[in-house]
Amino acid sequence: MLRGLIFDVDETLVYYEGYNHRDWYEEWVKPELEKHGIALDYETYRRTVTGELPRSYVERFGIDHVEFWKLVDRVNLSYRQEMARLGRIKPFPDVSALKELRNLGLKLAAVSNASQDCTEFVLDLFNLRGYFDVVYGKDYSNLDGVKPNPYLVEKALKALNLKPEEALMVGDSAHDVLAGKGAGLRTVNVTRFGKVEGADYYVKDLWELVELVKELFSKRSPEV
């Protein structure tokens, strides 16, 4: 029985006009790291973000890895605040479907590899946080627990008091599919930017997700 949905945030609910990961790193993060005497090239940074290298790898550059990621996240929050001021963070037009999903009686969670502050900032920007029972950004006590690791998804399941078979993981990326699968959930790929291999379901937008949920409800076995 489906009782809940766990959502990715960036590129699933909101997007950033003109965003390029390398440009963001070179223009926003790298100068701040250099102020702290840290010379870290983009490729090494990228490999820690994608999980090719552990997040603690940065300690070889002379900084505690938790402090490093807190520094990056402060820069990221400043970036988001500036993009918001410029009107370059946008909600996808179908986020209004979250209200319908709540009306169907589902529990909702949001999980993001961004920090808690960054995640809450963009949700609050468009009054979306109220749709969610729980919101989780990266956990500094388990920095390698970001997606594709299932840790954040499992954390949300526990908070919602749901079993894996009672929830769907909804996101735009391979990391979302892998994290959901790793936690034992069926996964939904929102194909705004193309299909990701391995998802259980594919929807073009969140209104199509509503229709999928209704279809899954209709297939429930009648109670005896």
Secondary structure, DSSP 4 states (H G I P E B T S, - for coil): ---EEEE--BTTTEEETT--HHHHIIIIIHHHHHHTT----HHHHHHHHHTSS-GGGGGGGTS-HHHHHHHHHHHHHHHHHHHHHTT-EEE-GGGGHHHHHHHTT-EEEEE-SS-HHHHHHHHHHTT-GGG-SEEE---TT-GGGSTTSSHHHHHHHHHHT--GGGEEEEESSHHHHHHHHHTT-EEEEEGGG---TT-SEEESSHHHHHHHHHHHHHTSPPP-
